Amino acid sequence: MSGHHPGNEAGNETGSEETLHLHPPVCELDLCHPHKANPLNIMPSDHPQFYWAIGLTAVVMVVEVIGGLFTNSLALLSDAGHMLSHLLALVISFLAIIFSSKAPTLKNSYGFYRLEILAALFNGFFLFLITLWILYEAYVRLESPEPVATTEMTIIAVIGLVTNLLTAYFLSATHRKDVNTRSAILHLMGDTFASVGVVVGAVVITYTGWLWVDPALAVLISVLILYWAVQLIREAIDILLEATPKEINPERVVEAIQVFEEVKGMHDVHVWTLTSGMYALSAHVAVRDMSIRETTPLLKKINFLLCQRFKIGHAAIQLEAEGSPTPVIKS
């Protein structure tokens, strides 16, 4: 069985707070080994970037809500609504990152990585609901167009656009590249497109007087955001359902492991995602008749291969003698 086992470096660690924890594969022979407590995945330097992104987003969201009501612009209000979802995405993402960095316990042996996926799923559903509300309001406005204060609308939209660009800079400066941070970036992309659309719409309305442009832009922006929301929800659900990662083909995994001369076959192969970029595998591996002592280097070679080629950092492998009957459990 390969998986949680102390490496030789355990003796080199000092201090009273040591714990085993899962982490992204580093392609060493021992993929899970003692570390100091506080195995944070988020770098300390990431905190200021998140603080700035959250603070700027909150301020501009309030400005857009007030500005949207003052200018009577649905496009601006829709941008404010999306800014609200973006703010929640940032806050939830940051909290999920903090909680997911907690070390595994006996009850939660895989740690708390899935909190990131739950947060991403919530963000996706919330964004979906916000988008539906915007589409409904746009339909009402298309039926009965209303005048808007285009000058104020343009100024506020430009402020929102600049804020989105600054937030993008802060998020790009972090070390996070997982699905949860990508969900926040998706919100940001939607905000940026919305701000650009509002600016363009304000200019068009100013020079043409076409009031329908405001709700029409809201519809176009909402459809684009809706597509992103569905993609995010699907990815999060796939991870929660432990579907095979789209980046990994189980048949290729079997072919790679069967290259070792000791391996005579594989079955019951399962590959799933713990959290974005962290994969796990369980499998039965049939080997030639060999002693337990001989299986240790084989397991290390298999673990190294899985890590190096497929980024699978946690493998639970059950060895069995070649030709052994597969046990059948009857209810």
C-alpha positions in Angstrom: 0.0 0.0 0.0 1.5 3.3 -1.0 0.4 6.6 0.5 0.9 8.1 3.9 4.3 7.0 5.2 7.1 9.0 6.8 10.2 9.6 4.8 13.8 9.4 5.9 13.8 13.1 6.4 11.6 12.8 9.5 14.6 12.6 11.7 15.9 15.9 10.4 12.8 17.8 11.5 13.0 19.5 14.9 10.3 21.0 17.1 7.2 19.6 18.7 4.6 20.5 16.0 4.9 18.0 13.2 2.0 16.5 11.2 1.5 14.5 8.0 -0.2 16.4 5.3 -1.0 16.1 1.6 0.5 18.6 -0.8 0.9 19.0 -4.5 3.3 16.4 -6.0 7.0 17.3 -6.0 8.0 14.0 -7.6 10.1 12.7 -4.7 10.0 9.1 -3.8 8.2 9.9 -0.5 5.2 12.1 -1.5 3.8 12.5 2.0 6.2 13.2 4.8 6.4 15.1 8.1 6.4 18.8 8.0 6.0 21.6 10.5 2.4 22.5 11.4 0.9 25.3 9.4 1.4 23.8 5.9 -0.2 26.9 4.2 -0.8 26.7 0.5 -1.3 30.5 0.4 1.9 32.4 0.7 2.0 35.1 3.4 2.7 37.7 0.7 -0.6 36.8 -0.9 -2.6 38.4 2.0 -2.1 42.1 1.1 -3.1 41.4 -2.5 -6.4 39.8 -1.5 -7.0 42.6 1.0 -6.6 45.3 -1.6 -8.7 43.4 -4.2 -11.5 42.9 -1.6 -11.4 46.5 -0.4 -11.4 48.1 -3.9 -14.2 45.8 -5.1 -16.4 46.7 -2.1 -15.9 50.4 -2.5 -16.6 50.4 -6.3 -19.6 48.1 -5.9 -21.2 50.7 -3.5 -20.4 53.5 -6.0 -21.9 51.6 -8.9 -25.1 50.8 -6.9 -25.6 54.5 -6.0 -24.5 55.6 -9.5 -26.8 53.1 -11.2 -29.8 54.3 -9.2 -28.9 57.9 -9.8 -28.3 57.5 -13.6 -31.2 55.0 -14.0 -28.8 52.7 -15.9 -29.6 49.0 -15.9 -26.2 48.2 -17.5 -24.5 50.0 -14.6 -26.7 48.3 -12.0 -26.0 44.9 -13.6 -22.3 45.7 -13.4 -22.8 46.5 -9.7 -24.7 43.2 -9.2 -21.9 41.4 -10.8 -19.4 43.3 -8.7 -21.3 42.1 -5.7 -20.9 38.5 -6.8 -17.2 39.2 -7.5 -16.8 40.6 -4.0 -18.4 37.5 -2.5 -16.2 35.3 -4.7 -13.1 37.1 -3.4 -14.1 36.9 0.2 -15.3 33.2 0.0 -12.2 32.3 -2.0 -9.9 33.9 0.6 -11.6 32.2 3.5 -11.7 28.9 1.7 -8.0 29.1 1.0 -7.3 29.8 4.7 -9.5 26.9 5.9 -8.3 24.5 3.2 -4.7 25.0 4.3 -5.4 23.3 7.7 -3.6 20.0 8.2 -5.6 16.7 7.8 -7.1 15.2 10.9 -8.1 11.6 11.8 -11.7 12.6 10.8 -10.8 14.5 7.7 -7.8 12.5 6.5 -7.7 14.3 3.1 -7.6 17.7 4.8 -9.9 20.5 3.9 -9.1 21.1 0.3 -12.7 20.4 -0.8 -13.7 23.7 0.9 -12.2 25.4 -2.0 -14.4 23.5 -4.4 -17.5 24.1 -2.3 -16.8 27.8 -2.3 -16.3 27.8 -6.1 -19.6 25.9 -6.5 -21.4 28.5 -4.4 -19.8 31.3 -6.4 -20.9 29.7 -9.6 -24.6 29.3 -8.5 -24.7 32.8 -7.0 -23.4 34.2 -10.2 -26.0 32.2 -12.1 -28.8 33.6 -10.1 -27.5 37.2 -10.4 -27.3 36.8 -14.2 -30.9 35.5 -14.4 -32.1 38.6 -12.5 -30.2 40.9 -14.8 -31.8 39.1 -17.9 -35.2 39.6 -16.4 -34.7 43.3 -15.8 -33.2 43.7 -19.2 -36.3 42.2 -20.7 -38.5 44.7 -18.9 -36.3 47.6 -20.0 -36.4 46.4 -23.7 -40.2 46.5 -23.5 -40.2 50.0 -22.0 -36.9 51.8 -22.5 -36.0 54.5 -19.9 -33.7 57.5 -20.2 -30.2 57.3 -18.5 -27.7 59.9 -17.4 -25.0 59.0 -19.8 -22.2 61.3 -18.6 -22.4 60.1 -15.0 -22.8 56.6 -16.3 -19.6 56.8 -18.3 -17.6 58.2 -15.3 -18.7 55.5 -12.9 -18.1 52.8 -15.5 -14.6 54.0 -16.1 -14.0 53.9 -12.3 -15.2 50.3 -12.3 -13.0 49.4 -15.2 -9.9 50.8 -13.6 -10.8 48.9 -10.4 -11.1 45.6 -12.3 -7.7 46.1 -13.8 -6.2 46.9 -10.4 -7.8 43.8 -8.9 -6.5 41.7 -11.8 -3.0 43.0 -11.0 -3.4 42.0 -7.3 -4.8 38.6 -8.1 -2.1 37.9 -10.7 0.5 38.7 -8.0 -0.7 35.8 -5.8 0.7 32.3 -5.9 -2.7 30.6 -6.2 -3.6 28.9 -9.5 -6.4 26.6 -8.3 -10.1 26.4 -9.3 -11.2 28.6 -6.5 -8.9 31.4 -7.4 -9.8 30.9 -11.1 -13.5 31.3 -10.1 -12.6 34.7 -8.6 -10.8 35.6 -11.8 -13.8 34.6 -13.9 -15.9 37.0 -11.9 -13.2 39.6 -12.5 -13.3 39.0 -16.3 -17.0 39.4 -16.3 -16.7 42.6 -14.4 -14.1 43.9 -16.9 -16.2 43.1 -19.9 -19.3 44.6 -18.2 -17.4 47.8 -17.5 -16.2 48.1 -21.0 -19.7 47.5 -22.3 -21.2 50.1 -20.0 -18.6 52.7 -21.2 -19.3 51.9 -24.9 -23.1 51.9 -24.3 -23.0 55.3 -22.6 -21.1 56.7 -25.6 -23.5 55.2 -28.1 -26.6 56.4 -26.2 -25.1 59.9 -25.9 -24.6 60.3 -29.7 -27.6 58.3 -30.9 -30.2 58.4 -28.2 -30.8 54.7 -28.6 -32.1 53.9 -25.1 -32.4 50.2 -25.9 -28.6 49.9 -26.0 -28.5 49.9 -22.2 -30.6 46.8 -21.6 -29.2 45.1 -24.7 -25.7 45.4 -23.4 -26.9 44.0 -20.1 -28.2 41.0 -22.0 -25.0 40.4 -23.9 -22.9 40.7 -20.8 -25.2 38.4 -18.9 -25.1 35.6 -21.5 -21.3 35.7 -21.5 -21.2 35.6 -17.7 -23.8 32.8 -17.7 -21.6 30.6 -19.9 -18.6 31.1 -17.5 -20.8 30.3 -14.5 -22.0 27.1 -16.0 -18.5 26.0 -16.8 -17.4 26.8 -13.3 -20.3 24.9 -11.8 -19.6 21.8 -14.0 -16.0 21.7 -13.0 -16.8 22.0 -9.3 -19.4 19.3 -9.5 -17.1 17.0 -11.4 -14.6 17.3 -8.6 -17.2 16.7 -5.9 -18.5 13.6 -7.8 -14.9 12.4 -8.0 -15.0 12.2 -11.8 -11.9 11.3 -13.7 -9.9 14.5 -14.3 -10.1 15.5 -18.0 -6.3 15.9 -17.9 -5.7 12.2 -17.2 -6.6 9.1 -19.3 -6.8 6.0 -17.0 -5.8 3.8 -19.9 -2.5 5.8 -20.3 -1.9 5.4 -16.6 -2.3 1.6 -16.8 0.0 1.4 -19.9 2.6 3.5 -18.1 2.7 1.3 -14.9 2.7 -1.9 -16.9 6.0 -1.0 -18.3 7.7 -2.2 -15.1 8.6 -5.8 -15.6 7.4 -6.8 -12.1 3.8 -5.6 -13.0 1.7 -8.2 -14.8 -1.7 -6.4 -14.9 -4.0 -3.8 -13.3 -7.6 -3.5 -12.6 -10.1 -1.5 -10.5 -8.3 1.7 -11.4 -9.8 4.9 -10.1 -8.5 8.4 -10.6 -10.1 11.5 -9.0 -9.4 15.1 -8.0 -8.9 16.1 -4.4 -8.9 19.7 -5.3 -7.7 21.6 -8.4 -4.4 20.3 -9.5 -4.2 17.6 -6.8 -5.0 14.1 -8.1 -5.4 10.7 -6.3 -5.4 7.2 -7.6 -6.4 3.7 -6.2 -5.8 0.5 -8.1 -5.1 -3.2 -7.8 -1.8 -4.2 -9.3 -1.0 -7.8 -10.1 2.8 -8.5 -9.8 5.0 -11.5 -10.2 5.6 -13.7 -7.1 7.9 -11.6 -4.9 8.7 -10.9 -1.3 7.2 -8.0 0.6 10.7 -6.5 0.8 10.9 -6.5 -3.0 7.6 -4.6 -3.3 8.9 -1.5 -1.5 11.2 -0.2 -4.3 8.5 -1.1 -6.9 5.9 1.0 -5.1 8.4 3.9 -4.9 9.0 3.6 -8.7 5.2 3.5 -9.4 4.6 6.6 -7.1 7.4 8.5 -8.8 6.1 7.7 -12.3 2.5 8.7 -11.3 3.8 11.9 -9.9 6.1 12.8 -12.7 3.9 11.9 -15.7 0.4 12.4 -14.3 0.8 14.8 -11.3 -0.9 12.2 -9.1 0.5 12.9 -5.6 -1.5 10.3 -3.6 -1.7 6.7 -4.7 -3.4 3.8 -2.8 -2.1 0.6 -4.5 -3.1 -2.9 -3.5 -0.6 -5.5 -4.7 -1.7 -9.0 -5.5 0.1 -12.1 -6.9 -0.3 -12.7 -10.6 -3.2 -15.0 -11.4 -4.9 -14.4 -8.0 -8.7 -14.5 -8.3 -10.4 -11.1 -7.9 -12.5 -11.3 -4.7 -16.2 -10.9 -5.2 -18.4 -9.4 -2.4 -22.0 -10.6 -2.4 -24.8 -8.8 -0.7 
